[in-house]
Amino acid sequence: MASKETQTSEITAINPTTTPSKQPYGLQSFTDKFYMEYARNIQEIKNVMNNIILADYDHQHSIEGLNLVNAVLRLGIDYHFQDEINAILEREHLKISSGDDDVVNHGFYNNNNVQDYLYDVSLRFRLLRQGGYDVSTDVFNELKDKKGNFNPSVAEDREGLRELFEASQVRIEGEHVLEEAEVFSGQHLKEWANRNNHTSEARTIQVTLEQPCHKSLARITAPNFLESLFPATRHQGWMTLLLKLATTDFKIVQSIHRMEIVQVSKWWKELGLAKELKFARDQPLKWYLWTVASLADPSLSEERIELTKPISLVYIIDDIFYVHGTLDELTLFTNAVNKWNITANKEQLPDYLKICFKALDGITNEISHVVYRKHGWNPVDSLRKSWGKLCNAFLLEAQWFASGKLPNEEEYLKNAIVSSGVHVVLVHMFFLLGQGISKEAVNLLDDIPGLVSSTAAILRLWDDLGSAKDEYQNGHDGSYVECYMKKHQGCLVEEARDHVISMIKNEWERLNKECFSSKHFPMCFKKGCLNAARMVPIMYDYDDNHRLPGLEDYIKSLLSETIK
């Protein structure tokens, strides 16, 4: 595997705003004029944002700033404007925290103006929370009447209801008012959409209910956002600038992904596992897409390519355990991975497992070298430990199902959080990103913290809903639904599925808390975890024909379509 290092050394971090002469070959189809106009467009929007920041604080500038922040986030171009976004949100938070009279008098908390300011209140809350600010849910109690119900006038404001529904998605455990807000807004929006199902607004509402922005990838929800964007921003002069930038940025990022796919395909072909292990999945594009979703910043090109490598091995080893290997072979392989040595069992270990371990060892050493070279920390021990834990979890499941004895649902999920492979992947992601590496953070990561376990639980529970049967995998690894129904005799499949859906919501609340409150890990890593969770429905929502229509649409949006 040492020879593969020359592949990754050719990959440099990409800055889309530089001139073509400084770009990798995959981006040289754009002209100097194209990049100059692109950079000018970015600066124009920065100027708009800075003017808002410097202006006297009033309701007009407040909501304009929030709308602009929301727009760049929803279009996935926020990486250009992090300083400006932080400045706008910081000012909003200071005003809210200080109990500024201007905020109160402009109706942000005034129950007499509930309908007019429902949109403002909900948008401000969501953006501040997503930005990591400590914000109270008390503002939503101000939207209720004396009986504790949401004011009837709230239901008349569909634009505000959509934002209320979106705000409810960033709740953490125990925030009951946001649970009520989700039910209230969702019910009224669904009823209106059903009554007006032939309108474009009804279609926009339906997509919002199915794909709230906090739980979805920006690239997926951007078209729906553009449809819903205009009522709130029709008088904003920056709309034309923003749409122009989004279109240009889309083209550049698309070309970056195409270049990366070439690199990933070359690596996968040269690795040779597709030829050596014919029983295993051969889906490098699908594996690479996990990294596109998780590491959305275009400058993280090398990190995406490197992260695709352990992801591919998670899938390969999964197939070894659940499709091909015998229990004795799997036990030998697990021991070899835990000791990180195949010499002791070299004669007993089948050739296909020796080939797999060799690839695993090579990739682990290669990534460790990359991390050490860039960030000065050798992660090899943590990476090896994570693979040992994964194989231990795989082996335990293999033993369970070989014996025909399913565990209870608690035991199953505890182990499934590890066997999902999420821990392995996120450990690699953490080190490749290179921010916040310390002994304390590494020890916490090795022990699978809540940030990782909630992401993993979301993946496994989605996988286990019953529709997620991969057409390329013919093995059987059980499911949470099966374990739950075994314990709860007489429980119908739909009841078990409803329980799993409720559990996914609970895990999202825990993940939100970890992402918005935890100080143990850097924001870039927390964003990566969030994006991985957002990618899960796209990867596991199979239709009746065992196809992934969401994934197919995602591939088209990334590689072939233009932004509309």
C-alpha positions as CSV (number, residue, x, y, z in Angstrom):
1,M,0.0,0.0,0.0
2,A,3.0,2.4,0.3
3,S,2.9,2.9,-3.4
4,K,-0.6,4.4,-3.1
5,E,0.8,7.3,-1.2
6,T,1.8,8.9,-4.5
7,Q,-1.9,9.2,-5.4
8,T,-2.8,11.2,-2.4
9,S,0.3,13.4,-2.5
10,E,-1.0,14.8,-5.8
11,I,-4.2,16.0,-4.2
12,T,-4.2,19.5,-2.9
13,A,-6.8,21.5,-1.0
14,I,-8.9,23.4,-3.5
15,N,-9.7,27.0,-3.1
16,P,-12.4,27.7,-5.7
17,T,-11.7,31.4,-5.7
18,T,-8.2,31.1,-7.1
19,T,-7.3,31.4,-10.7
20,P,-7.4,28.4,-13.1
21,S,-3.6,28.3,-13.3
22,K,-3.5,27.3,-9.6
23,Q,-6.3,24.7,-9.9
24,P,-6.0,21.0,-10.3
25,Y,-6.6,19.7,-13.8
26,G,-10.2,18.9,-13.0
27,L,-11.0,22.6,-12.8
28,Q,-9.1,24.1,-15.7
29,S,-12.1,24.3,-18.0
30,F,-13.0,27.6,-16.4
31,T,-11.5,30.8,-17.7
32,D,-9.8,33.6,-15.8
33,K,-12.8,35.9,-16.5
34,F,-15.1,33.2,-15.0
35,Y,-13.1,33.1,-11.7
36,M,-12.7,36.9,-11.5
37,E,-16.5,37.3,-11.9
38,Y,-17.0,34.6,-9.3
39,A,-14.6,36.3,-6.8
40,R,-16.3,39.7,-7.5
41,N,-19.8,38.1,-6.8
42,I,-18.6,36.7,-3.5
43,Q,-17.2,40.1,-2.5
44,E,-20.5,41.9,-3.4
45,I,-22.4,39.6,-1.1
46,K,-19.8,40.1,1.7
47,N,-20.3,43.9,1.2
48,V,-24.1,43.5,1.7
49,M,-23.6,41.4,4.8
50,N,-21.0,43.9,6.2
51,N,-23.4,46.8,5.6
52,I,-26.1,45.0,7.6
53,I,-23.6,44.4,10.4
54,L,-22.5,48.0,10.5
55,A,-26.0,49.5,10.2
56,D,-28.0,50.5,13.3
57,Y,-29.9,47.6,14.7
58,D,-33.6,47.7,13.8
59,H,-36.2,45.2,12.7
60,Q,-35.6,45.7,9.0
61,H,-31.8,45.1,9.2
62,S,-32.3,42.3,11.7
63,I,-34.6,40.2,9.5
64,E,-32.7,41.1,6.4
65,G,-29.5,39.7,8.0
66,L,-31.3,36.6,9.2
67,N,-32.8,36.0,5.7
68,L,-29.4,36.4,4.1
69,V,-27.7,34.0,6.6
70,N,-30.5,31.5,6.1
71,A,-30.2,31.8,2.3
72,V,-26.4,31.1,2.1
73,L,-26.8,28.2,4.5
74,R,-29.7,26.6,2.6
75,L,-27.8,27.0,-0.7
76,G,-24.7,25.4,0.7
77,I,-22.4,28.4,0.0
78,D,-21.9,29.4,3.7
79,Y,-18.3,28.4,3.6
80,H,-17.5,31.7,1.8
81,F,-19.1,33.8,4.6
82,Q,-18.3,32.3,7.9
83,D,-16.9,35.5,9.5
84,E,-19.9,37.5,8.3
85,I,-22.4,34.9,9.4
86,N,-20.8,34.8,12.9
87,A,-20.9,38.6,13.2
88,I,-24.6,38.7,12.2
89,L,-25.6,35.9,14.6
90,E,-23.4,37.3,17.4
91,R,-25.3,40.7,17.2
92,E,-28.6,38.9,17.2
93,H,-27.6,36.9,20.3
94,L,-26.4,39.9,22.2
95,K,-29.6,41.8,21.5
96,I,-31.7,38.8,22.6
97,S,-29.6,38.1,25.7
98,S,-29.7,41.7,26.8
99,G,-33.4,41.9,26.7
100,D,-33.1,44.9,24.4
101,D,-36.3,47.0,24.3
102,D,-36.0,47.4,20.5
103,V,-36.3,43.7,20.1
104,V,-39.3,43.5,22.4
105,N,-41.1,46.5,20.9
106,H,-40.6,45.2,17.4
107,G,-42.7,42.3,18.4
108,F,-40.2,39.5,18.6
109,Y,-41.7,38.6,22.0
110,N,-44.9,40.6,21.8
111,N,-48.0,38.3,21.9
112,N,-50.1,41.0,20.3
113,N,-48.2,40.6,17.1
114,V,-47.9,36.8,17.0
115,Q,-48.9,36.3,13.4
116,D,-46.6,39.1,12.0
117,Y,-43.5,37.9,13.8
118,L,-43.9,34.1,13.9
119,Y,-41.5,33.9,11.0
120,D,-38.9,36.2,12.6
121,V,-39.0,34.5,16.0
122,S,-38.7,31.0,14.5
123,L,-36.0,31.8,12.0
124,R,-33.9,33.7,14.6
125,F,-34.2,30.8,17.1
126,R,-33.2,28.1,14.6
127,L,-30.2,30.1,13.2
128,L,-28.8,31.0,16.6
129,R,-29.1,27.4,17.8
130,Q,-27.5,26.0,14.7
131,G,-24.8,28.5,15.2
132,G,-24.0,27.1,18.6
133,Y,-25.6,29.8,20.7
134,D,-27.4,29.1,24.0
135,V,-31.0,30.2,23.3
136,S,-34.1,29.6,25.3
137,T,-37.4,28.1,24.0
138,D,-39.4,30.5,26.2
139,V,-40.0,32.7,23.1
140,F,-42.3,30.0,21.8
141,N,-44.4,30.1,25.0
142,E,-45.1,33.7,24.1
143,L,-46.9,32.5,21.0
144,K,-49.5,30.7,23.1
145,D,-52.8,31.9,24.5
146,K,-53.9,32.0,28.1
147,K,-55.0,28.3,27.9
148,G,-51.5,27.2,26.9
149,N,-52.4,26.5,23.3
150,F,-50.8,28.2,20.3
151,N,-52.6,31.3,19.4
152,P,-55.2,30.6,16.6
153,S,-53.7,33.5,14.5
154,V,-50.5,31.5,14.2
155,A,-52.2,29.0,12.0
156,E,-53.1,31.7,9.5
157,D,-49.4,32.4,8.7
158,R,-48.2,29.6,6.4
159,E,-44.8,31.2,5.9
160,G,-44.4,31.5,9.6
161,L,-45.7,28.0,10.2
162,R,-43.0,26.6,7.9
163,E,-40.3,28.3,9.9
164,L,-41.9,27.2,13.2
165,F,-41.8,23.6,11.9
166,E,-38.2,24.1,10.8
167,A,-37.3,25.5,14.3
168,S,-38.9,22.5,16.0
169,Q,-36.3,20.2,14.4
170,V,-33.4,21.7,16.3
171,R,-34.9,20.8,19.7
172,I,-33.1,18.8,22.4
173,E,-34.4,16.4,25.0
174,G,-37.0,17.9,27.3
175,E,-38.0,20.9,25.1
176,H,-41.7,20.0,25.1
177,V,-42.8,23.3,23.7
178,L,-40.9,22.5,20.5
179,E,-42.5,19.1,20.4
180,E,-45.9,20.8,20.5
181,A,-44.7,23.3,17.9
182,E,-43.8,20.5,15.5
183,V,-47.2,18.8,15.9
184,F,-49.1,22.1,15.7
185,S,-47.3,23.4,12.6
186,G,-47.1,20.1,10.9
187,Q,-50.8,19.4,11.3
188,H,-51.9,22.8,10.0
189,L,-49.4,22.8,7.1
190,K,-50.5,19.3,6.1
191,E,-54.2,20.2,6.2
192,W,-53.6,23.2,4.0
193,A,-51.4,21.3,1.5
194,N,-54.1,18.6,1.2
195,R,-56.8,21.2,0.5
196,N,-54.6,23.0,-2.1
197,N,-52.7,20.0,-3.4
198,H,-52.5,21.4,-7.0
199,T,-50.5,24.5,-6.1
200,S,-46.8,25.0,-6.1
201,E,-46.9,26.2,-2.5
202,A,-48.6,22.9,-1.4
203,R,-45.7,21.0,-3.0
204,T,-43.2,23.2,-1.3
205,I,-44.9,22.6,2.1
206,Q,-45.0,18.8,1.5
207,V,-41.2,18.8,0.8
208,T,-40.6,20.9,3.9
209,L,-42.6,18.3,6.1
210,E,-40.7,15.4,4.6
211,Q,-37.2,17.0,4.4
212,P,-36.8,19.7,7.1
213,C,-33.6,21.6,6.4
214,H,-31.9,20.7,9.7
215,K,-32.2,17.0,9.0
216,S,-31.5,17.3,5.2
217,L,-28.5,18.1,3.0
218,A,-28.4,21.6,1.5
219,R,-27.9,20.2,-2.0
220,I,-31.1,18.1,-1.7
221,T,-33.4,20.9,-0.3
222,A,-32.0,23.8,-2.2
223,P,-34.5,23.6,-5.1
224,N,-37.4,23.6,-2.7
225,F,-35.8,26.4,-0.7
226,L,-35.5,28.5,-3.8
227,E,-39.3,28.1,-4.4
228,S,-40.2,29.1,-0.9
229,L,-37.5,31.8,-0.7
230,F,-39.2,34.5,-2.6
231,P,-42.1,35.4,-0.4
232,A,-39.8,36.3,2.5
233,T,-37.1,38.0,0.4
234,R,-38.9,39.4,-2.7
235,H,-37.9,42.9,-1.7
236,Q,-34.3,42.1,-1.0
237,G,-31.9,43.5,-3.5
238,W,-29.3,40.8,-2.9
239,M,-31.4,38.0,-4.3
240,T,-30.1,38.3,-7.9
241,L,-26.5,38.4,-6.6
242,L,-27.1,35.3,-4.4
243,L,-28.7,33.2,-7.1
244,K,-25.9,34.1,-9.5
245,L,-23.3,33.0,-7.0
246,A,-25.2,29.8,-6.2
247,T,-25.2,28.9,-9.9
248,T,-21.5,29.6,-10.4
249,D,-20.5,27.8,-7.1
250,F,-22.6,24.8,-8.1
251,K,-20.6,24.4,-11.4
252,I,-17.2,24.7,-9.6
253,V,-18.1,22.3,-6.8
254,Q,-19.5,19.9,-9.4
255,S,-16.2,19.9,-11.2
256,I,-14.3,19.3,-8.0
257,H,-16.4,16.2,-7.3
258,R,-15.9,14.9,-10.8
259,M,-12.1,15.2,-10.3
260,E,-12.3,13.4,-7.0
261,I,-14.3,10.6,-8.4
262,V,-11.6,10.0,-11.0
263,Q,-9.0,9.8,-8.1
264,V,-11.2,7.4,-6.0
265,S,-11.9,5.1,-9.0
266,K,-8.2,4.9,-9.8
267,W,-7.4,4.1,-6.2
268,W,-10.1,1.4,-5.9
269,K,-9.1,-0.2,-9.2
270,E,-5.4,-0.3,-8.2
271,L,-6.3,-1.7,-4.7
272,G,-7.7,-4.8,-6.5
273,L,-10.2,-5.9,-3.9
274,A,-13.0,-6.0,-6.4
275,K,-11.2,-8.7,-8.3
276,E,-9.9,-10.6,-5.3
277,L,-13.1,-10.5,-3.3
278,K,-15.8,-11.1,-5.9
279,F,-18.5,-11.8,-3.3
280,A,-18.2,-8.2,-1.8
281,R,-19.9,-5.0,-3.0
282,D,-18.1,-3.0,-5.6
283,Q,-19.6,0.5,-5.2
284,P,-16.9,3.1,-4.9
285,L,-19.1,5.9,-6.1
286,K,-21.7,5.2,-3.3
287,W,-19.0,5.0,-0.7
288,Y,-17.4,8.3,-1.9
289,L,-20.8,10.0,-1.6
290,W,-20.8,9.6,2.1
291,T,-17.8,11.9,2.2
292,V,-19.3,14.4,-0.1
293,A,-22.2,14.7,2.2
294,S,-20.2,14.7,5.5
295,L,-17.4,17.0,4.4
296,A,-19.3,19.5,2.3
297,D,-16.6,22.2,2.2
298,P,-15.1,22.1,-1.3
299,S,-11.6,22.7,0.1
300,L,-11.6,19.3,1.8
301,S,-10.8,17.4,-1.3
302,E,-7.9,15.3,0.1
303,E,-10.0,14.5,3.2
304,R,-12.9,13.2,1.2
305,I,-10.7,11.0,-0.9
306,E,-8.9,9.6,2.1
307,L,-12.1,9.1,4.1
308,T,-13.6,7.0,1.2
309,K,-10.9,4.4,1.8
310,P,-11.9,3.3,5.4
311,I,-15.6,3.6,4.3
312,S,-15.0,1.1,1.5
313,L,-13.4,-1.3,3.9
314,V,-16.3,-1.1,6.3
315,Y,-18.6,-2.3,3.5
316,I,-16.1,-5.0,2.4
317,I,-15.6,-6.4,6.0
318,D,-19.4,-6.2,6.5
319,D,-19.9,-8.5,3.5
320,I,-17.2,-10.8,4.8
321,F,-19.0,-11.3,8.1
322,Y,-22.6,-11.4,6.9
323,V,-22.3,-12.9,3.4
324,H,-19.2,-15.0,3.0
325,G,-17.2,-16.0,6.1
326,T,-17.7,-19.0,8.4
327,L,-17.8,-18.4,12.1
328,D,-14.4,-20.0,12.6
329,E,-12.8,-17.9,9.9
330,L,-14.4,-14.7,11.3
331,T,-13.1,-15.5,14.8
332,L,-9.6,-15.9,13.4
333,F,-9.9,-12.7,11.5
334,T,-11.2,-10.7,14.5
335,N,-8.3,-12.0,16.7
336,A,-5.9,-10.9,14.0
337,V,-7.4,-7.4,13.8
338,N,-7.4,-7.0,17.6
339,K,-3.7,-8.0,17.8
340,W,-3.0,-6.3,14.5
341,N,-1.0,-9.3,13.5
342,I,-1.9,-12.2,11.1
343,T,1.4,-14.1,11.6
344,A,0.2,-16.2,14.5
345,N,-2.7,-17.6,12.5
346,K,-1.2,-17.3,9.1
347,E,-1.6,-20.9,8.2
348,Q,-5.2,-21.1,9.4
349,L,-6.4,-17.7,7.9
350,P,-7.9,-18.1,4.4
351,D,-6.3,-16.2,1.6
352,Y,-9.2,-13.8,1.1
353,L,-8.9,-12.7,4.8
354,K,-5.2,-12.2,4.4
355,I,-5.9,-10.0,1.4
356,C,-8.4,-8.0,3.3
357,F,-6.1,-7.6,6.3
358,K,-3.3,-6.5,4.1
359,A,-5.5,-3.8,2.6
360,L,-6.7,-2.7,6.0
361,D,-3.2,-2.5,7.3
362,G,-2.0,-0.5,4.3
363,I,-4.8,2.0,4.4
364,T,-4.5,2.5,8.2
365,N,-0.8,3.2,7.9
366,E,-1.3,5.5,4.9
367,I,-3.9,7.6,6.6
368,S,-1.8,7.7,9.8
369,H,1.1,9.0,7.7
370,V,-1.1,11.7,6.1
371,V,-2.5,12.9,9.5
372,Y,1.0,13.0,11.1
373,R,2.4,14.9,8.1
374,K,-0.3,17.5,8.2
375,H,-1.2,17.8,11.8
376,G,1.7,16.3,13.8
377,W,-0.3,13.5,15.5
378,N,0.1,9.8,14.8
379,P,-3.5,8.3,15.1
380,V,-2.5,4.7,14.3
381,D,-3.4,3.3,17.7
382,S,-6.9,4.9,17.7
383,L,-7.5,3.8,14.1
384,R,-6.5,0.2,15.0
385,K,-8.6,0.2,18.1
386,S,-11.7,1.3,16.1
387,W,-11.3,-1.5,13.6
388,G,-10.9,-4.0,16.5
389,K,-14.1,-2.8,18.0
390,L,-15.9,-3.0,14.7
391,C,-14.8,-6.6,14.1
392,N,-15.7,-7.5,17.7
393,A,-19.2,-6.2,17.1
394,F,-19.5,-7.9,13.8
395,L,-18.4,-11.2,15.3
396,L,-20.9,-10.9,18.2
397,E,-23.8,-10.4,15.7
398,A,-22.5,-13.3,13.7
399,Q,-22.6,-15.5,16.8
400,W,-26.1,-14.3,17.7
401,F,-27.6,-15.2,14.4
402,A,-25.6,-18.4,13.9
403,S,-27.1,-19.6,17.1
404,G,-30.6,-18.5,16.1
405,K,-31.0,-16.6,19.3
406,L,-31.8,-12.9,18.9
407,P,-30.7,-10.6,21.8
408,N,-33.2,-8.2,23.4
409,E,-33.5,-4.8,21.7
410,E,-31.3,-3.0,24.2
411,E,-28.4,-5.4,23.7
412,Y,-28.9,-5.4,20.0
413,L,-28.8,-1.6,19.7
414,K,-25.8,-1.2,22.0
415,N,-23.8,-3.5,19.8
416,A,-25.3,-2.2,16.5
417,I,-24.1,1.3,17.3
418,V,-20.5,-0.1,16.9
419,S,-21.3,-2.6,14.0
420,S,-22.9,0.3,12.0
421,G,-19.3,1.3,11.2
422,V,-20.0,4.9,12.0
423,H,-17.5,5.0,14.9
424,V,-14.7,3.8,12.6
425,V,-15.5,6.3,9.9
426,L,-15.9,9.3,12.3
427,V,-12.6,8.4,14.1
428,H,-10.9,8.7,10.7
429,M,-12.8,11.9,9.9
430,F,-11.7,13.5,13.2
431,F,-8.1,12.9,12.5
432,L,-8.2,13.8,8.9
433,L,-9.8,17.2,9.7
434,G,-7.0,17.8,12.2
435,Q,-8.7,20.3,14.4
436,G,-9.0,20.0,18.2
437,I,-6.7,16.9,18.5
438,S,-5.7,16.4,22.1
439,K,-5.2,13.5,24.4
440,E,-8.5,14.3,26.1
441,A,-10.5,14.5,22.9
442,V,-8.8,11.3,21.5
443,N,-9.6,9.3,24.7
444,L,-13.2,10.5,24.5
445,L,-13.5,9.6,20.9
446,D,-12.0,6.1,21.5
447,D,-14.9,5.5,24.0
448,I,-17.6,6.3,21.5
449,P,-19.1,9.6,22.8
450,G,-22.7,10.7,22.4
451,L,-21.9,12.7,19.3
452,V,-20.8,9.5,17.6
453,S,-23.3,7.0,19.2
454,S,-26.4,9.1,18.3
455,T,-25.2,9.4,14.7
456,A,-24.6,5.6,14.6
457,A,-28.0,4.9,16.2
458,I,-29.8,7.0,13.6
459,L,-28.1,5.1,10.8
460,R,-28.7,1.6,12.3
461,L,-32.4,2.4,13.1
462,W,-33.0,3.7,9.6
463,D,-31.4,0.6,8.2
464,D,-33.5,-1.6,10.4
465,L,-36.9,0.0,9.5
466,G,-37.5,-2.8,7.1
467,S,-37.3,-1.0,3.7
468,A,-33.5,-0.9,3.8
469,K,-32.6,-4.3,2.3
470,D,-29.6,-3.8,0.1
471,E,-30.0,-5.6,-3.2
472,Y,-26.3,-6.5,-3.2
473,Q,-26.3,-8.1,0.2
474,N,-28.0,-11.5,0.6
475,G,-26.9,-12.2,4.2
476,H,-28.9,-11.8,7.3
477,D,-27.9,-9.6,10.2
478,G,-31.2,-9.2,12.0
479,S,-32.8,-5.9,12.9
480,Y,-34.0,-3.9,15.8
481,V,-37.6,-4.4,14.6
482,E,-37.2,-8.2,14.9
483,C,-35.7,-8.0,18.4
484,Y,-38.4,-5.6,19.5
485,M,-41.2,-7.8,18.2
486,K,-39.7,-10.8,19.9
487,K,-39.8,-9.1,23.3
488,H,-43.2,-7.5,22.7
489,Q,-45.3,-10.5,21.7
490,G,-48.3,-9.6,19.7
491,C,-46.8,-6.4,18.5
492,L,-47.6,-5.6,14.8
493,V,-44.9,-4.7,12.4
494,E,-46.3,-1.2,11.9
495,E,-46.3,-0.7,15.6
496,A,-42.6,-1.7,15.8
497,R,-41.8,0.6,12.9
498,D,-43.6,3.5,14.6
499,H,-41.5,2.8,17.7
500,V,-38.3,2.9,15.7
501,I,-39.3,6.2,14.0
502,S,-39.9,7.6,17.5
503,M,-36.5,6.4,18.6
504,I,-34.9,8.1,15.6
505,K,-36.5,11.4,16.6
506,N,-35.1,10.9,20.2
507,E,-31.6,10.2,18.8
508,W,-31.8,13.4,16.8
509,E,-32.6,15.3,20.0
510,R,-29.5,13.8,21.6
511,L,-27.4,14.6,18.5
512,N,-28.6,18.2,18.5
513,K,-27.6,18.5,22.2
514,E,-24.1,17.2,21.5
515,C,-23.7,19.4,18.4
516,F,-25.1,22.6,19.9
517,S,-23.8,22.3,23.5
518,S,-20.7,20.1,23.6
519,K,-17.3,21.8,23.8
520,H,-15.3,18.6,23.5
521,F,-15.0,18.6,19.7
522,P,-14.5,21.3,17.0
523,M,-17.4,22.6,14.9
524,C,-16.1,21.1,11.7
525,F,-16.3,17.6,13.2
526,K,-19.7,18.3,14.7
527,K,-20.9,19.4,11.2
528,G,-19.5,16.3,9.8
529,C,-21.5,14.1,12.2
530,L,-24.6,16.1,11.5
531,N,-24.1,15.7,7.7
532,A,-23.5,12.0,8.1
533,A,-26.9,11.7,9.9
534,R,-28.5,13.8,7.2
535,M,-27.2,11.4,4.5
536,V,-28.7,8.4,6.2
537,P,-32.2,8.5,4.6
538,I,-30.7,9.0,1.2
539,M,-28.6,5.8,1.6
540,Y,-31.2,3.6,3.3
541,D,-34.6,4.6,2.0
542,Y,-35.2,1.7,-0.5
543,D,-38.3,1.6,-2.6
544,D,-40.3,-1.5,-3.5
545,N,-37.9,-2.3,-6.3
546,H,-34.9,-2.3,-3.9
547,R,-33.6,0.9,-5.5
548,L,-32.6,4.1,-3.9
549,P,-34.4,6.9,-5.7
550,G,-33.1,9.5,-3.3
551,L,-29.5,8.4,-3.9
552,E,-30.0,8.4,-7.6
553,D,-31.4,12.0,-7.5
554,Y,-28.5,13.0,-5.3
555,I,-26.0,11.7,-7.8
556,K,-27.7,13.6,-10.6
557,S,-27.8,16.8,-8.5
558,L,-24.0,16.4,-7.8
559,L,-22.7,15.3,-11.2
560,S,-25.1,16.0,-14.0
561,E,-27.7,18.6,-13.3
562,T,-27.5,22.4,-13.1
563,I,-29.0,24.4,-10.3
564,K,-32.5,25.5,-11.2
